[in-house]
Structure formats: C-alpha cells, structure tokens
C-alpha cells in the first residue's frame, strides 16, 4: 500500500470517527440539557410553593429565576444542534461557530441576572427596605438550602460534560447553574437574617453575589468571542505541535505554524522545509505524514494544511 493510499484510508477513518464523536458529543449535551430542564422545573415548583407558604418574597423571586433558566437551556440545545450540522454548500467549513453565538447569548443573560441581583441589593440598602416584609417561615429556609445543593450539583455535572466535549455553550449553562446557587445563597442569608433580626445581610450578600456572576459572564463572553475571531491556540499547544512536526522524517525545520480556534475546534496552517532535491511525490508524502500525525495527536484539529518549502 502506497503512502497516498494509507493517507486516504486514514482520512476516511478520521472522517468516520469525527462523525461518530460529533454524534456522541451531541447526545451527551442533549442528555445533560434534558436533566437540567427537569430539575429546573422541579425546583421552580418547589420554591414557588415554599415561598408562598413560607411568606418569602425572596424565595418566590428565586423560583421565577429557576423557571427562566429553562429558556437558557433551550438556547444551549438549539446552539449545539445547529453547530453539529454537517458542512453544506453555503457553510463549507461547518457550523461550529454557531455554538459560540449560543454561549454569547447565555453570557448576556447571566450578566443581566447578576446586574439585576446587584441593583436589587443596592436599592434595598439605600432605601432601607430590607426586612420590611413578613418574617419568612422555616420551609423557605429549607427550600433555599435544597436549591443551593441541587444547583451546585448541576453546576459540577454540567461543567464535567462541557469539559469532556469542549462545549462553550454547555460551559456557559454550567456557570448559569453556579449563579443560581449563589443567588440561592443570597436568599438563604436574607431569609436566615430576617428570622434572626439581621435583614440587612440579604442586600449585602446580593451585591457580593452580583460581582461573582458578572465576572463569570465576562469570562464566558470573552472565551466565546475569542473562538469567533480566529484567536490562536495557547502557546503550550503550539509548542507541542511544533515539536511533533520536527520529529517527522524529512522535516528539516518548521518555517511557519499558524493556529486558530474555530468554535470548539482548531484549524492549523503549517509550512515546513524539506530537501530541495527530493521529488514532488516525496515532498507530498512528507507533508501527508505531518498532516496525519498532527490530526492524530491533536483530536480537536478539524483541518490541517501543510505546505512544503525547498531548502
């Protein structure tokens, strides 16, 4: 079997594996999103009942917040479904970047959530309205604790899946769960403080939580934008790639190595130097080996272009 035949076989196997992995990643994201929706609905109903029975406005607001999270998860589902579509005539490089759009939308929702919590807290501090409502019951306190535990568990569950499939949209949804947990901590402090006579703790906690949520929203937004504007890969990845290329037979040096993020994937452009006296076929075979090795060792590389310069 010639090198070209081997390369063609490797390419076919890679395409098959890529489609299989993409389908598996999509299934993972859909499963996590379904779990998220179910738990958000359950939490919303439970917190709404606890807020009404326990006379807690904070818990009722938290229930509405959890219910609105279903909308965020729907954005994730739509984003991942569209991004996983195969290339077509109008999108010959695929739809990967559309997942970044979903992540940006979630970052905006997360930012608005944080700002809303912060403004509410500052308003209560300025107007001195904290603690004016009826003292909440124990059921509202228990609901806040349950919400923190469930939401924090959902954060780690979603975050683990997001890292496994390298999904920016799913990671944004994970941080949305963390923001909910922080919001519930604020509700817990407010409810507990009201029951103990220190109601001012509620708005103070809200302002602190606002800072954490806004920071998370900024990080998600920046990461998504970086993936949309062809930011290069990190230096460690590029150096490992450079060393791998140098180790291949026939490569005298690496003239150019350019990388760019494309959604959850990477694109790589390489220029290598080879002996100027070798045949065109031999030069092509060297380039093909480099191409196959890079795509084999770096699974996130979706496309690799290799050019050979004579030396």
Secondary structure, 3 states (H helix, E strand, C coil): CCHHHHHHHHHHHHHHHHHHHHHHHHHHHHHHHHHHHHHHHHHHHHHHHHHHHCCCHHHHHHHHHHHHHHHHHHHHHHHHHHHCCCCCCCCCCCCCCHHHHHHHHHHHHHHHHHHHHHHHHHHHHHHCCCCCCCCCCHHHHHHHHHHHHHHHHHHHHHHHHHHHHCCHHHHHHHHHHHHHHHHHHHHHHHHHHHHHCCCHHHHHHHHHHHHHHHHHHHHHHHHHHHHHCCCCCCHHHHHHHHHHHHCCCCCCEEEEEEEEEECCEEEEEEEEEECCCCCHHHHHHHHHHHHHHHHHHCCCEEEEEEEEEEC
